[in-house]
Amino acid sequence: MHPKICIISNCSPYNGERAREALDFALASAACSIPTALLLIGEAVLQLSEVKCDILGKKKISSLIAALPIYGIDTIYVDADDIESFNVKVVDHDGLNISYLTSSEIANLLSSYDKVINL
């Protein structure tokens, strides 16, 4: 049996590739039938807003987010305080649930996973 993995993304989709790498990692582990959760904290909550392609022509993060349910990740967990702090207007992602968590709920979530990976 595979260990349950929770991937924490804390990087802005506008700054480098780390936000994209966290989503790629989540998709890859879920594709291997590993129970996978994705938690967005800090600037990573900006991934749930409408993210435009940058001047380098990178693909939008939203296309990766839209693929999550296909691989069995039906819920993205987010820090509710960070959504409020960054004033994020969450865009509807068909087939994907957004679960807004408090700090104590995040701690409970993380304790329920065998491996926690912070990207």
Buried (B, 14 or more C-beta within 10 A) or exposed (E): EEEBBBBBBBBBBEEEEBBBBBBBBBBEBBEEEBBBBBBBBBBBBBBBBEBEEEEEEEEBBBEBBBBBBEBEBEEBBBBBBBBEEBEBEBEEBEEBEBEBBEEEBBEEBBEEBEEBBEB
